[in-house]
Amino acid sequence: MSFVVSVGMTGVGIAYLPVDAWVRGFLGMGVLFTVGSCFSLAKTIRDEHEDKRLISRIDEAKTTRILRDFEKEVT
């Protein structure tokens, strides 16, 4: 919610600036590219985190299997 409010207020601020239309367009494009970059960065970080979690779960399952097989051999 706060993200929508902040982007909306930035847009309103740019719209009411006492400058030429090309300056408003330049600032608006800058905001759009910044927001797009933030989304891309957040998705990349999330994907890397999920990959690490998956690898960790696979390693844990392998360790559990090795320990289970070792316990069977000992008994």
C-alpha positions in Angstrom: 0.0 0.0 0.0 2.7 2.5 0.9 4.5 1.7 -2.4 1.4 2.7 -4.4 1.0 5.8 -2.3 4.6 6.9 -2.7 4.7 6.3 -6.5 1.3 8.1 -6.8 2.5 11.1 -4.8 5.7 11.2 -6.8 3.6 11.2 -10.0 1.4 14.0 -8.7 4.4 16.0 -7.7 6.0 15.6 -11.1 2.7 16.6 -12.8 2.4 19.8 -10.8 6.0 20.9 -11.2 6.2 24.4 -12.8 8.5 23.2 -15.7 8.1 22.3 -19.3 6.4 19.1 -20.4 9.7 17.5 -21.6 11.2 17.9 -18.1 8.1 16.3 -16.6 8.4 13.5 -19.1 12.1 13.0 -18.3 11.4 12.8 -14.6 8.4 10.5 -15.2 10.6 8.1 -17.3 13.2 8.2 -14.6 10.7 7.1 -12.0 9.4 4.4 -14.2 12.8 3.0 -14.9 13.8 3.2 -11.2 10.6 1.3 -10.2 11.3 -1.3 -12.9 14.8 -1.8 -11.8 13.7 -2.2 -8.2 11.3 -4.9 -9.2 13.9 -6.7 -11.2 16.4 -6.6 -8.3 13.8 -7.8 -5.8 12.8 -10.7 -8.1 16.5 -11.7 -8.6 17.2 -11.7 -4.9 14.1 -13.7 -4.2 15.0 -16.3 -6.9 18.5 -16.7 -5.5 17.1 -17.1 -2.0 14.7 -19.8 -3.2 17.5 -21.6 -5.0 19.6 -21.6 -1.9 16.7 -23.0 0.1 16.1 -25.7 -2.4 19.8 -26.7 -2.5 19.8 -26.7 1.3 16.8 -29.0 1.4 18.4 -31.4 -1.1 21.6 -31.5 0.9 19.6 -32.1 4.1 17.7 -35.0 2.5 20.9 -36.6 1.3 22.4 -36.3 4.8 19.3 -37.9 6.3 19.5 -40.7 3.8 23.2 -41.4 4.4 22.6 -41.4 8.2 19.6 -43.8 7.8 21.6 -46.1 5.6 24.5 -46.0 8.1 22.2 -46.9 11.0 20.8 -49.9 9.0 24.3 -51.1 8.4 25.3 -50.8 12.1 22.3 -52.6 13.4 
